Amino acid sequence: MRMKNPKFPMRINRYLAWQKHSTRRGGDELVQKKQVLINGRFAELGDKVNEKDVVEVLKSKKPKSYLYFAYNKPAGETTDTPIFLNKDIFPLGRLDKDSHGLMLLTNDGRVTDRLLNPEYAHEKEYIVVIKEKLRPNFKQKMEAGVDIEGYKTKKCKVEILNNFTFKIALTEGKKHQIRRMCVALRNEVKDLKRTRILNIELGNLPAGSHRAIGGEELNMFLKNLGL
């Protein structure tokens, strides 16, 4: 999905991310490696691009091999890269220490902004257990948006599973957002589990385990991200 209403002049690293060449950090690396031309000259860090400028990216000799994993983070574990993966693999987003469930890990820097930037409105789904019985208007209030310390959350989808459990699909990810939303509605989270990111499902993956993402599942994931 392309950035809506891009504004020029635009920093070269942001432009490269917008044009799907890399992340912003990856764009800086391309500039430093002399792989980016603006109107025929090598770009420099901090350069800005106007709408009519001609930007060329010189491809590296060896294309990078991308890897993608689904990981079931246990509660109590921080979201540092799990030790079973090499140093080039990094987590896409985070789960707080007390939460558990699906995390995505990859060495593909292109997907970071496309997945995490709320501008693209990609769904992440959670199952939440709360400490007190859900009030009758809980679903309505959550879906409409909740004021959390001066910020009103975007509309979301809520499904009540029982008196103490609900499923929620969000398109944004403010820090501790679900926990803060529940507190704002006079409740408290007892357990929070992420079960889906876009089309990638946690399924029956055991806690602490990972699996490779590939085939049609990966194709759909990348397509949803516009890659």
VOBA-1610 file (N, C-alpha, C; in pm, whole numbers, padded with zeros to 5 digits, always signed):
BEGIN
Met+00085-00118+00000Met+00000+00000+00000Met+00088+00124+00000Arg+00061+00221-00085Arg+00142+00341-00096Arg+00102+00443+00009Met+00200+00526+00047Met+00176+00635+00140Met+00071+00729+00081Lys-00024+00772+00162Lys-00128+00861+00114Lys-00075+01005+00109Asn-00103+01075-00001Asn-00070+01216-00015Asn+00073+01249+00026Pro+00173+01193-00044Pro+00312+01223-00010Pro+00342+01371-00027Lys+00421+01427+00063Lys+00453+01569+00060Lys+00598+01589+00016Phe+00618+01676-00082Phe+00751+01710-00130Phe+00784+01852-00088Pro+00915+01884-00070Pro+01029+01795-00081Pro+01029+01691+00031Met+01089+01575+00001Met+01090+01461+00091Met+01234+01413+00109Arg+01272+01381+00231Arg+01407+01330+00253Arg+01430+01203+00172Ile+01551+01186+00125Ile+01580+01074+00035Ile+01550+00939+00099Asn+01578+00923+00227Asn+01550+00793+00290Asn+01400+00765+00297Arg+01321+00869+00322Arg+01175+00853+00324Arg+01123+00823+00184Tyr+01181+00889+00085Tyr+01141+00866-00054Tyr+01169+00721-00094Leu+01285+00669-00057Leu+01321+00530-00091Leu+01226+00431-00024Ala+01186+00462+00100Ala+01089+00375+00169Ala+00953+00381+00100Trp+00913+00500+00060Trp+00785+00518-00010Trp+00783+00442-00142Gln+00896+00440-00212Gln+00905+00372-00340Gln+00939+00223-00327Lys+00934+00171-00202Lys+00950+00028-00174Lys+01091-00024-00198His+01191+00063-00198His+01328+00018-00214His+01387-00034-00083Ser+01341+00018+00030Ser+01402-00015+00159Ser+01320+00048+00270Thr+01366+00030+00394Thr+01316+00109+00505Thr+01391+00243+00503Arg+01354+00333+00592Arg+01428+00460+00598Arg+01573+00435+00638Arg+01594+00348+00736Arg+01731+00316+00776Arg+01805+00249+00661Gly+01735+00158+00593Gly+01796+00093+00477Gly+01827+00193+00367Gly+01743+00297+00355Gly+01768+00402+00257Gly+01897+00476+00286Asp+01920+00505+00414Asp+02046+00569+00453Asp+02166+00482+00417Glu+02149+00350+00435Glu+02259+00258+00400Glu+02284+00257+00250Leu+02177+00261+00170Leu+02193+00267+00025Leu+02267+00394-00016Val+02234+00505+00048Val+02301+00633+00018Val+02449+00624+00054Gln+02477+00568+00173Gln+02616+00558+00218Gln+02699+00466+00128Lys+02633+00366+00068Lys+02702+00273-00021Lys+02710+00324-00165Lys+02670+00448-00186Lys+02674+00509-00319Lys+02591+00429-00420Gln+02470+00392-00377Gln+02380+00317-00465Gln+02258+00399-00505Val+02258+00530-00472Val+02143+00615-00503Val+02190+00740-00579Leu+02123+00766-00691Leu+02151+00885-00771Leu+02028+00976-00770Ile+02052+01107-00756Ile+01946+01207-00771Ile+01986+01298-00887Asn+01909+01291-00993Asn+01939+01369-01113Asn+02083+01346-01161Gly+02127+01220-01154Gly+02257+01183-01208Gly+02374+01197-01114Arg+02354+01251-00993Arg+02465+01263-00897Arg+02437+01172-00778Phe+02544+01129-00713Phe+02526+01044-00596Phe+02460+01122-00483Ala+02358+01061-00425Ala+02287+01125-00314Ala+02374+01126-00190Glu+02347+01221-00102Glu+02414+01230+00027Glu+02310+01224+00137Leu+02352+01179+00256Leu+02259+01170+00369Leu+02193+01305+00394Gly+02062+01304+00409Gly+01988+01427+00436Gly+01939+01499+00313Asp+01980+01452+00193Asp+01931+01515+00071Asp+01779+01508+00065Lys+01718+01609+00001Lys+01574+01610-00018Lys+01541+01596-00166Val+01430+01530-00192Val+01386+01501-00329Val+01260+01581-00358Asn+01258+01647-00473Asn+01138+01713-00522Asn+01062+01620-00614Glu+00937+01651-00638Glu+00849+01560-00713Glu+00901+01530-00853Lys+00969+01626-00917Lys+01015+01607-01054Lys+01159+01556-01063Asp+01223+01534-00949Asp+01360+01482-00951Asp+01361+01338-01001Val+01471+01299-01064Val+01488+01162-01111Val+01579+01089-01012Val+01523+00987-00947Val+01598+00910-00848Val+01623+00770-00903Glu+01749+00728-00900Glu+01786+00594-00947Glu+01852+00518-00833Val+01819+00390-00822Val+01880+00304-00722Val+01962+00197-00795Leu+02092+00195-00769Leu+02180+00097-00830Leu+02172-00031-00749Lys+02136-00138-00813Lys+02117-00263-00742Lys+02250-00324-00701Ser+02250-00387-00583Ser+02371-00457-00537Ser+02390-00583-00619Lys+02510-00635-00617Lys+02543-00751-00701Lys+02470-00877-00656Lys+02454-00893-00525Lys+02395-01017-00473Lys+02262-00986-00403Pro+02147-01032-00457Pro+02020-01006-00391Pro+02012-01075-00255Lys+01950-01008-00160Lys+01941-01062-00025Lys+01834-01169-00017Ser+01862-01273+00060Ser+01765-01380+00082Ser+01685-01347+00208Tyr+01553-01331+00192Tyr+01470-01291+00304Tyr+01411-01412+00377Leu+01403-01401+00509Leu+01348-01505+00594Leu+01237-01446+00679Tyr+01132-01526+00704Tyr+01018-01479+00782Tyr+00975-01591+00878Phe+00949-01554+01004Phe+00910-01653+01104Phe+00792-01602+01187Ala+00707-01695+01228Ala+00606-01669+01330Ala+00659-01729+01460Tyr+00646-01655+01569Tyr+00700-01699+01699Tyr+00594-01677+01806Asn+00579-01776+01894Asn+00484-01765+02005Asn+00559-01722+02130Lys+00558-01592+02158Lys+00629-01540+02274Lys+00557-01579+02404Pro+00628-01642+02497Pro+00565-01672+02625Pro+00550-01547+02711Ala+00454-01547+02801Ala+00442-01439+02898Ala+00566-01438+02986Gly+00614-01318+03021Gly+00732-01306+03104Gly+00861-01290+03026Glu+00855-01313+02896Glu+00973-01299+02812Glu+00972-01161+02745Thr+01087-01097+02738Thr+01096-00970+02668Thr+01100-00996+02519Thr+01084-00891+02439Thr+01075-00910+02294Thr+01208-00891+02223Asp+01318-00916+02292Asp+01447-00920+02224Asp+01446-01038+02128Thr+01528-01031+02024Thr+01530-01138+01925Thr+01558-01272+01991Pro+01473-01372+01971Pro+01495-01505+02029Pro+01629-01563+01987Ile+01693-01637+02075Ile+01830-01682+02052Ile+01841-01788+01943Phe+01729-01846+01899Phe+01740-01950+01797Phe+01765-01892+01658Leu+01755-01760+01644Leu+01771-01698+01513Leu+01902-01622+01506Asn+01952-01602+01382Asn+02080-01532+01368Asn+02065-01383+01392Lys+02178-01313+01399Lys+02179-01173+01441Lys+02108-01081+01342Asp+02086-01126+01218Asp+02020-01041+01119Asp+01868-01042+01133Ile+01815-01136+01210Ile+01671-01148+01228Ile+01626-01055+01340Phe+01518-00982+01318Phe+01470-00889+01420Phe+01317-00900+01430Pro+01260-00863+01547Pro+01115-00869+01564Pro+01047-00750+01498Leu+00929-00773+01442Leu+00846-00667+01385Leu+00747-00622+01492Gly+00778-00512+01558Gly+00693-00466+01666Gly+00723-00541+01795Arg+00642-00514+01896Arg+00670-00569+02028Arg+00543-00617+02097Leu+00563-00699+02197Leu+00459-00736+02293Leu+00517-00706+02430Asp+00439-00644+02519Asp+00495-00615+02651Asp+00524-00746+02725Lys+00608-00736+02826Lys+00660-00855+02894Lys+00550-00946+02947Asp+00440-00889+02996Asp+00334-00970+03055Asp+00239-01030+02952Ser+00247-00984+02827Ser+00161-01037+02721Ser+00230-01153+02650His+00150-01229+02573His+00209-01343+02503His+00139-01360+02369Gly+00196-01451+02288Gly+00133-01478+02160Gly+00220-01446+02041Leu+00156-01418+01929Leu+00222-01409+01799Leu+00314-01289+01786Met+00437-01319+01743Met+00530-01217+01698Met+00583-01260+01561Leu+00615-01163+01477Leu+00676-01190+01348Leu+00821-01147+01354Leu+00908-01231+01296Leu+01050-01200+01292Leu+01101-01217+01149Thr+01195-01133+01110Thr+01242-01135+00972Thr+01377-01064+00961Asn+01441-01078+00847Asn+01558-00997+00813Asn+01524-00901+00700Asp+01395-00886+00670Asp+01347-00802+00560Asp+01306-00664+00614Gly+01397-00569+00605Gly+01370-00436+00657Gly+01262-00362+00582Arg+01225-00408+00463Arg+01123-00339+00384Arg+00986-00341+00452Val+00961-00443+00533Val+00826-00461+00586Val+00800-00381+00713Thr+00906-00329+00776Thr+00891-00265+00908Thr+00791-00151+00905Asp+00815-00050+00823Asp+00726+00066+00820Asp+00589+00028+00768Arg+00582-00059+00669Arg+00455-00097+00610Arg+00364-00170+00710Leu+00424-00244+00802Leu+00345-00317+00900Leu+00313-00233+01023Leu+00408-00153+01070Leu+00394-00086+01198Leu+00336+00054+01188Asn+00346+00118+01073Asn+00296+00253+01058Asn+00142+00250+01059Pro+00077+00316+01157Pro-00070+00312+01166Pro-00139+00371+01044Glu-00064+00446+00962Glu-00121+00505+00841Glu-00173+00397+00747Tyr-00113+00278+00753Tyr-00153+00170+00662Tyr-00269+00086+00716Ala-00303+00102+00843Ala-00422+00039+00904Ala-00427-00112+00886His-00319-00181+00925His-00318-00327+00918His-00367-00387+01050Glu-00450-00490+01040Glu-00513-00548+01159Glu-00420-00641+01237Lys-00431-00629+01369Lys-00370-00724+01463Lys-00481-00764+01560Glu-00489-00893+01588Glu-00600-00946+01669Glu-00550-01005+01800Tyr-00628-00983+01906Tyr-00590-01027+02040Tyr-00710-01092+02110Ile-00681-01185+02200Ile-00782-01237+02292Ile-00745-01187+02430Val-00843-01125+02496Val-00817-01057+02623Val-00909-01111+02732Val-00850-01146+02845Val-00926-01187+02964Val-00914-01073+03066Ile-01028-01031+03120Ile-01027-00920+03216Ile-01067-00970+03356Lys-01043-00885+03455Lys-01059-00928+03594Lys-01204-00920+03644Glu-01280-00825+03589Glu-01417-00808+03634Glu-01512-00833+03517Lys-01633-00872+03549Lys-01732-00905+03446Lys-01754-00787+03352Leu-01761-00819+03223Leu-01781-00715+03121Leu-01916-00648+03138Arg-01917-00517+03129Arg-02042-00442+03137Arg-02116-00451+03003Pro-02247-00432+03001Pro-02327-00446+02879Pro-02283-00353+02765Asn-02231-00234+02799Asn-02194-00139+02694Asn-02044-00143+02660Phe-01974-00243+02710Phe-01828-00250+02689Phe-01793-00258+02540Lys-01856-00348+02468Lys-01828-00366+02324Lys-01851-00235+02247Gln-01964-00172+02273Gln-01999-00048+02203Gln-01895+00061+02228Lys-01854+00076+02353Lys-01759+00181+02388Lys-01620+00152+02332Met-01578+00029+02337Met-01446-00006+02282Met-01442+00017+02133Glu-01545-00026+02063Glu-01547-00015+01917Glu-01552+00130+01870Ala-01615+00216+01948Ala-01630+00356+01908Ala-01501+00436+01928Gly-01410+00384+02009Gly-01288+00457+02042Gly-01290+00503+02186Val-01177+00489+02254Val-01169+00517+02397Val-01065+00626+02420Asp-01097+00720+02508Asp-01001+00825+02544Asp-00901+00768+02644Ile-00775+00757+02600Ile-00669+00710+02689Ile-00570+00824+02710Glu-00590+00894+02818Glu-00499+01003+02858Glu-00488+01109+02748Gly-00602+01151+02694Gly-00603+01259+02597Gly-00597+01216+02452Tyr-00581+01086+02426Tyr-00581+01036+02288Tyr-00701+00943+02270Lys-00781+00967+02166Lys-00894+00879+02138Lys-00852+00773+02039Thr-00865+00648+02078Thr-00824+00538+01992Thr-00913+00528+01869Lys-00859+00469+01763Lys-00936+00451+01641Lys-01042+00344+01661Lys-01142+00346+01574Lys-01247+00244+01581Lys-01185+00106+01563Cys-01242+00008+01630Cys-01190-00128+01624Cys-01306-00227+01623Lys-01273-00356+01615Lys-01374-00461+01615Lys-01362-00543+01743Val-01473-00564+01809Val-01474-00640+01935Val-01578-00752+01927Glu-01539-00869+01970Glu-01631-00984+01980Glu-01627-01035+02124Ile-01742-01036+02189Ile-01749-01086+02327Ile-01752-01238+02324Leu-01658-01302+02392Leu-01651-01448+02394Leu-01720-01507+02517Asn-01708-01442+02630Asn-01784-01479+02750Asn-01782-01359+02844Asn-01830-01376+02965Asn-01843-01263+03058Asn-01710-01196+03094Phe-01599-01268+03074Phe-01469-01215+03113Phe-01368-01212+02998Thr-01411-01245+02877Thr-01317-01259+02766Thr-01372-01196+02640Phe-01288-01125+02569Phe-01328-01069+02441Phe-01213-01077+02342Lys-01249-01071+02214Lys-01151-01067+02105Lys-01154-00926+02046Ile-01038-00871+02016Ile-01032-00735+01962Ile-00934-00729+01846Ala-00972-00659+01740Ala-00886-00638+01623Ala-00859-00489+01611Leu-00731-00453+01618Leu-00689-00313+01613Leu-00612-00285+01485Thr-00611-00159+01444Thr-00528-00118+01330Thr-00423-00018+01374Glu-00402-00006+01504Glu-00297+00080+01558Glu-00236+00009+01678Gly-00129+00063+01731Gly-00062-00006+01840Gly+00009+00088+01935Lys-00066+00174+02002Lys-00009+00261+02103Lys+00044+00175+02218Lys+00139+00229+02292Lys+00201+00153+02401Lys+00095+00110+02503His+00092-00020+02532His-00004-00077+02628His-00148-00037+02596Gln-00182-00025+02468Gln-00310+00033+02429Gln-00430-00042+02484Ile-00434-00174+02467Ile-00551-00250+02512Ile-00565-00242+02663Arg-00455-00252+02734Arg-00459-00242+02880Arg-00512-00105+02922Arg-00467+00000+02855Arg-00510+00136+02889Arg-00658+00158+02853Met-00702+00098+02742Met-00842+00110+02704Met-00932+00045+02810Cys-00890-00072+02857Cys-00970-00142+02958Cys-00975-00062+03088Val-00862-00006+03129Val-00859+00075+03251Val-00952+00196+03237Ala-00952+00257+03117Ala-01039+00373+03094Ala-01187+00335+03107Leu-01219+00208+03083Leu-01357+00160+03096Leu-01377+00084+03227Arg-01293+00117+03326Arg-01305+00066+03463Arg-01293-00087+03471Asn-01193-00138+03402Asn-01162-00280+03411Asn-01011-00297+03404Glu-00965-00420+03416Glu-00820-00445+03416Glu-00792-00577+03346Val-00687-00579+03267Val-00651-00698+03191Val-00585-00802+03282Lys-00634-00924+03272Lys-00575-01037+03344Lys-00480-01114+03253Asp-00517-01128+03125Asp-00434-01200+03029Asp-00456-01141+02890Leu-00346-01125+02816Leu-00354-01067+02682Leu-00269-01151+02587Lys-00334-01200+02481Lys-00268-01290+02386Lys-00292-01241+02243Arg-00184-01220+02168Arg-00200-01182+02027Arg-00211-01309+01943Thr-00315-01315+01861Thr-00343-01437+01785Thr-00328-01421+01634Arg-00325-01297+01585Arg-00317-01278+01439Arg-00254-01143+01407Ile-00173-01142+01302Ile-00120-01020+01241Ile-00149-01030+01092Leu-00237-00944+01041Leu-00285-00956+00902Leu-00337-01097+00880Asn-00281-01171+00786Asn-00329-01307+00758Asn-00249-01414+00832Ile-00147-01375+00908Ile-00063-01473+00979Ile-00129-01508+01112Glu-00164-01634+01128Glu-00233-01682+01248Glu-00136-01752+01343Leu-00158-01735+01474Leu-00079-01808+01572Leu-00111-01957+01569Gly-00239-01989+01555Gly-00281-02129+01549Gly-00241-02205+01674Asn-00193-02328+01655Asn-00156-02415+01767Asn-00005-02414+01794Leu+00064-02313+01749Leu+00208-02304+01772Leu+00236-02299+01923Pro+00315-02393+01976Pro+00340-02395+02121Pro+00419-02272+02167Ala+00399-02234+02292Ala+00472-02121+02350Ala+00622-02147+02341Gly+00696-02046+02299Gly+00841-02058+02287Gly+00887-02121+02157Ser+00793-02158+02070Ser+00828-02223+01944Ser+00811-02126+01827His+00873-02161+01715His+00862-02078+01596His+00840-02167+01475Arg+00792-02106+01366Arg+00777-02176+01240Arg+00808-02079+01127Ala+00855-02133+01017Ala+00884-02050+00900Ala+00754-02012+00830Ile+00750-01893+00774Ile+00636-01847+00696Ile+00677-01851+00549Gly+00597-01919+00468Gly+00632-01930+00326Gly+00509-01959+00243Gly+00532-01989+00115Gly+00425-02029+00026Gly+00319-01922+00010Glu+00193-01965-00003Glu+00082-01874-00026Glu+00059-01782+00094Glu+00085-01834+00214Glu+00071-01751+00335Glu+00163-01630+00327Leu+00287-01651+00287Leu+00383-01541+00273Leu+00345-01450+00158Asn+00304-01507+00047Asn+00264-01426-00069Asn+00151-01330-00033Met+00053-01380+00042Met-00060-01296+00082Met-00016-01188+00179Phe+00072-01224+00272Phe+00124-01128+00369Phe+00195-01013+00299Leu+00285-01046+00207Leu+00359-00943+00135Leu+00268-00860+00044Lys+00168-00926-00014Lys+00072-00854-00098Lys-00007-00754-00016Asn-00047-00795+00106Asn-00119-00703+00195Asn-00036-00582+00232Leu+00098-00600+00232Leu+00188-00491+00265Leu+00226-00409+00143Gly+00181-00453+00025Gly+00215-00382-00096Gly+00353-00413-00149Leu+00406-00532-00116Leu+00540-00571-00160Leu+00532-00684-00264
//
